[in-house]
Amino acid sequence: RTEGERGGEKRRREMAREYEAWPAQRDRGMVKLQQALDLLPVRILGLNMGITGLAILWSTARDFLIYEPSSWTGEWIPVLVGLCNIIAICATCVGASILLLFVLKMGLNWEATRKDANDAEYAPVFCMASIALLVIGSQIGYYLEKGIAEFIWCLAVALHVLLVVNWGGQLAKFDIEVFYPTYFVPPVGIAVAALTCPNSGTCESAAPFFYFAVVAYILMLPLCFYRAHFVEPALNDTQENTYIIFADPPALLLNCWITVMGGSLYDPWTHILFVLMCVFLVAVAVRFTIKQTLSKSFLPSQAAWLFSSVMILKAFVLYLSLFADAEGRELHWWSTCGLWAGVLTVTGMAAVIVYRYVWAVSNGVKFTGGA
């Protein structure tokens, strides 16, 4: 045989060995992929929702720069608007990436996902995925194509309805011990659909979601409050981190009421929702501080602070802006300063929580499904 024939035969044997080894290599690759995706516990959806909430926050700051310019931001407005857009886009992309990775995890480990989705404690956490998708769709509508945003919005609403129905199966058992603060998320979270509606200029499409959330909040508030304060066993560390969610529904509803439903300074509901939000903020401050929370060992449930902080800050700014519109433009300076101080604070909080999560994962910490 010639040297060329011997070389060809050797190459064919190598290819045969590679072909035989491919299933084992593929299996090892799938195992490594599943191990990597196992680092995404169910409560990572709360962090994901908080990160996408940063897009709402920086978009609000951008709108204030454009529509409520201050003298000290005059020549810097184009630079600051560009910075706001960059950060909002980055937050949207990171949120979308986490969501896609979690969907991949669901597909590769469907049985474990289905078990978590049917668990009374974790079922409402899945609704955070559809809320994040609503926010992602609204950002896509602003920067890219409104038609795509409308499709994503409809998909997210349908997904949220399905998740609410699944959560309703747990609610029907009516075990007061599992009425954690996260139980506000499925029924009241649908108000985000009103806040991010592509046609939010017309209240007809958004109003049903808002009023459903209001009724759900009225029904859920006494049950969740009673569980948190008067039922044993007391909330554990994971559930305690979500206590700030008590201040989230009135803040979310106040945002919807002012921006979508046309609420004004002369509507009593504007002040009722604002007072409710402040009452629960005081309750959160009395119960524990951010420093105490961040000094504890890291749990993904600490990310509950992010989206709640976004909604609370935006509600404060919108409420103050109502007074500025009615009393004089000098108050706009205070609302602008408060907005930027809050934006930087919440963004810093997000950076700390993400850093602690990455540090925990890199040091081999494994989180359970509901950590």
C-alpha positions in Angstrom: 0.0 0.0 0.0 1.1 3.5 -0.7 1.8 6.0 2.0 -1.3 7.9 1.1 -3.5 4.8 1.5 -2.0 4.1 4.9 -2.7 7.7 6.0 -6.3 7.5 4.8 -6.9 4.3 6.7 -5.4 5.8 9.8 -7.7 8.8 9.5 -10.8 6.6 9.0 -9.9 4.7 12.2 -9.5 8.0 14.1 -12.9 9.2 12.8 -14.5 5.9 13.9 -13.1 6.3 17.4 -14.4 9.9 17.6 -17.8 8.7 16.4 -17.9 6.0 19.1 -16.8 8.5 21.8 -19.4 11.2 20.8 -22.3 9.9 22.9 -20.2 9.8 26.0 -18.9 13.3 25.3 -22.4 14.5 24.6 -23.6 13.1 27.9 -20.8 14.7 29.8 -21.6 18.0 28.2 -25.3 17.7 29.1 -24.3 16.9 32.7 -22.1 20.0 32.9 -24.9 22.1 31.4 -27.4 20.9 33.9 -25.0 21.4 36.8 -24.5 25.0 35.6 -28.2 25.6 35.3 -28.8 24.2 38.7 -27.1 27.4 40.0 -30.3 29.1 39.0 -32.8 28.5 41.8 -36.5 29.4 41.4 -36.0 32.6 43.4 -33.5 33.8 40.8 -36.7 34.9 39.1 -37.0 37.6 41.8 -33.5 38.8 41.0 -34.4 38.8 37.3 -37.5 40.8 37.9 -35.5 43.3 40.0 -32.9 43.7 37.2 -35.5 44.3 34.6 -37.1 46.8 37.1 -33.9 48.8 36.8 -34.8 49.4 33.1 -38.1 51.0 34.3 -36.1 53.1 36.8 -33.6 54.4 34.3 -36.3 54.9 31.7 -38.2 57.1 34.2 -35.0 59.1 34.8 -34.6 59.5 31.1 -38.1 60.8 30.7 -37.6 63.3 33.5 -34.5 64.6 31.7 -36.4 65.0 28.5 -39.8 66.4 29.8 -38.7 68.0 33.1 -35.3 69.5 32.3 -33.5 71.3 35.1 -31.1 74.2 34.7 -28.2 72.2 36.1 -28.8 69.4 33.6 -29.2 71.7 30.6 -26.0 71.0 28.6 -25.6 67.5 30.0 -29.0 66.3 28.9 -27.9 64.5 25.7 -25.1 62.7 27.6 -27.3 61.8 30.6 -30.1 60.6 28.3 -27.7 58.4 26.4 -26.4 57.0 29.7 -29.9 56.2 30.9 -30.6 54.4 27.6 -27.5 52.3 27.8 -28.2 51.2 31.4 -31.8 50.5 30.6 -30.8 48.4 27.5 -28.2 46.5 29.5 -30.7 45.7 32.3 -33.2 44.5 29.7 -30.6 42.3 28.0 -29.4 40.8 31.3 -33.0 40.1 32.4 -33.8 38.5 29.1 -30.7 36.3 29.3 -31.5 35.1 32.8 -35.1 34.4 31.7 -33.9 32.4 28.7 -31.5 30.3 30.8 -34.3 29.5 33.3 -36.5 28.4 30.4 -33.7 26.2 29.3 -33.4 24.8 32.8 -37.1 24.1 32.8 -36.8 22.2 29.5 -33.9 20.0 30.7 -35.4 19.3 34.1 -39.1 19.5 33.7 -40.1 17.2 36.5 -38.3 19.3 39.1 -39.7 22.5 37.7 -43.3 21.1 37.7 -42.8 20.0 41.3 -41.7 23.6 42.3 -44.5 25.1 40.3 -47.0 23.0 42.3 -45.4 23.9 45.7 -47.4 26.3 47.8 -44.4 28.4 48.6 -42.7 28.6 45.2 -45.8 28.8 42.9 -46.2 32.6 43.2 -42.5 33.1 42.5 -42.9 31.8 39.0 -45.2 34.7 38.3 -42.2 37.0 38.6 -41.0 35.5 35.2 -44.1 36.8 33.4 -43.7 40.2 35.1 -40.1 40.4 33.9 -41.3 39.5 30.4 -43.8 42.4 30.5 -41.1 44.8 31.4 -38.8 43.4 28.7 -41.6 43.8 26.1 -42.1 47.4 27.1 -38.4 48.2 26.6 -38.4 46.5 23.2 -41.4 48.6 22.2 -39.5 51.8 23.1 -36.1 50.9 21.4 -37.1 48.5 18.6 -40.4 47.5 17.2 -43.8 48.2 18.7 -45.3 45.2 17.0 -42.8 42.9 18.7 -43.6 44.6 22.0 -47.3 44.0 21.6 -46.7 40.3 20.8 -44.5 39.9 23.9 -47.0 41.8 26.0 -49.8 39.4 24.9 -47.6 36.4 25.5 -46.6 37.6 29.0 -50.2 38.3 29.9 -51.3 34.9 28.8 -48.4 33.3 30.7 -49.3 35.3 33.8 -52.9 34.2 33.7 -51.8 30.5 33.4 -49.5 30.9 36.4 -52.2 32.7 38.4 -54.5 29.7 37.6 -51.8 27.3 38.8 -51.3 29.4 41.9 -55.0 29.4 42.5 -54.9 25.7 42.9 -52.7 26.2 45.9 -54.8 29.1 47.2 -57.9 26.9 47.1 -56.4 24.7 49.8 -56.4 27.7 52.0 -53.6 26.9 54.4 -53.0 30.2 56.2 -49.4 29.2 57.0 -48.3 29.6 53.4 -49.8 33.1 52.9 -46.3 34.6 52.6 -45.7 38.1 51.2 -45.0 36.6 47.8 -48.7 35.7 47.6 -49.3 39.3 46.5 -47.3 38.7 43.3 -49.7 36.6 41.2 -53.0 38.6 41.6 -51.6 42.1 42.2 -48.6 41.7 39.8 -51.0 41.7 36.8 -51.1 45.5 37.3 -47.7 45.6 35.6 -49.6 44.6 32.5 -51.5 47.9 32.8 -48.3 49.8 33.5 -46.5 48.3 30.5 -49.4 48.1 28.1 -48.3 49.1 24.5 -51.5 51.1 24.2 -51.4 52.6 27.7 -52.5 55.9 26.3 -56.0 54.4 26.2 -57.3 53.3 29.5 -59.7 50.7 28.1 -57.1 48.0 27.5 -55.3 48.6 30.9 -58.2 49.3 33.2 -59.4 45.7 33.7 -55.9 44.6 34.9 -55.7 47.6 37.3 -59.1 47.0 38.9 -58.5 43.2 39.2 -55.3 44.0 41.0 -57.1 46.5 43.4 -59.7 43.9 44.3 -57.1 41.2 44.8 -55.0 43.5 47.0 -58.0 44.3 49.2 -58.7 40.6 49.7 -55.1 39.4 50.1 -53.8 42.2 52.5 -55.5 41.1 55.7 -54.7 37.4 55.1 -51.0 38.0 54.3 -50.6 40.5 57.2 -52.3 38.2 59.7 -49.9 35.3 58.5 -46.8 37.4 58.8 -47.5 38.7 62.4 -49.8 36.3 64.2 -49.4 32.8 62.8 -46.7 30.3 64.0 -44.2 29.3 62.8 -42.8 32.7 62.2 -41.4 33.6 58.8 -37.9 32.1 58.2 -35.0 34.0 56.8 -36.0 33.3 53.2 -39.6 34.5 53.7 -38.5 37.4 56.0 -36.5 38.9 53.1 -39.7 39.3 51.1 -41.5 41.3 53.8 -40.8 44.5 51.8 -43.3 43.2 49.3 -46.0 44.5 51.6 -45.1 48.1 50.4 -45.0 47.0 46.8 -48.7 46.6 45.8 -49.8 50.1 46.9 -46.7 51.6 45.1 -47.4 49.6 42.0 -51.1 50.5 42.1 -50.2 54.2 42.7 -47.9 54.1 39.6 -50.7 52.7 37.5 -53.3 55.1 39.0 -51.2 58.2 38.1 -49.6 57.2 34.8 -52.3 55.0 33.2 -55.7 55.7 34.9 -55.2 59.5 35.0 -55.1 59.9 38.8 -54.6 63.5 40.0 -53.9 65.4 43.1 -57.6 65.8 43.7 -58.5 62.1 43.6 -58.7 60.5 47.1 -57.4 57.2 45.8 -54.1 58.9 45.0 -53.6 59.8 48.7 -55.0 56.6 50.1 -52.5 54.5 48.1 -49.6 56.8 49.0 -50.5 56.6 52.7 -50.7 52.8 52.5 -47.3 52.6 50.9 -45.8 54.9 53.5 -47.4 52.8 56.4 -45.8 49.6 55.1 -42.5 51.3 54.5 -42.5 52.3 58.2 -43.4 48.7 59.1 -40.4 47.5 57.0 -38.1 50.0 58.7 -39.3 48.9 62.1 -38.9 45.2 61.3 -35.4 45.3 59.9 -33.0 47.5 58.0 -31.2 47.0 54.7 -27.9 46.8 56.6 -29.2 44.0 58.7 -30.5 42.2 55.6 -27.2 42.5 53.7 -25.2 41.5 56.7 -26.8 38.1 56.7 -25.6 35.2 54.6 -26.8 35.7 51.0 -30.1 34.2 49.9 -31.6 34.9 46.4 -34.8 36.0 48.1 -33.0 39.2 49.1 -33.6 40.3 45.5 -37.2 41.1 46.6 -35.9 44.5 47.7 -35.0 45.5 44.1 -38.4 45.5 42.2 -40.2 46.8 45.3 -37.7 49.6 45.6 -38.1 50.5 42.0 -41.9 50.8 42.3 -41.7 52.7 45.6 -39.2 55.2 44.3 -41.2 55.8 41.1 -44.4 56.2 43.1 -42.7 58.8 45.4 -41.4 60.8 42.4 -44.8 60.7 40.6 -46.6 61.8 43.7 -44.3 64.7 44.3 -44.6 65.7 40.7 -48.3 66.0 41.1 -47.7 68.7 43.8 -45.1 70.3 41.5 -47.5 70.6 38.7 -50.1 72.1 41.0 -48.0 74.3 43.2 -45.1 75.5 41.1 -42.1 74.3 39.1 -39.6 74.8 42.0 -40.8 71.5 43.4 -39.6 69.8 40.2 -36.1 70.4 41.4 -36.8 68.3 44.6 -38.5 65.5 42.6 -35.6 65.4 40.2 -33.0 65.3 43.0 -35.0 62.6 44.8 -35.3 60.6 41.6 -31.5 60.6 40.9 -30.6 59.9 44.5 -33.0 56.9 44.5 -31.9 55.7 41.1 -28.2 55.6 42.2 -29.2 53.9 45.5 -31.3 51.2 44.0 -28.7 50.6 41.2 -26.0 50.3 43.9 -28.2 47.8 45.8 -28.7 45.8 42.7 -24.9 45.7 42.1 -24.3 44.5 45.7 -26.9 41.7 45.4 -25.6 40.5 42.1 -22.1 40.6 43.4 -23.1 38.6 46.5 -24.9 36.0 44.3 -21.9 35.6 41.9 -19.5 35.4 44.9 -21.7 32.7 46.6 -21.9 30.7 43.4 -18.1 31.0 42.7 -17.4 29.7 46.2 -19.5 26.6 45.7 -22.7 27.6 47.6 -25.7 25.7 46.3 -29.2 27.1 46.7 -32.2 24.9 47.0 -35.3 25.5 44.8 -36.8 27.9 47.2 -33.8 29.5 48.7 
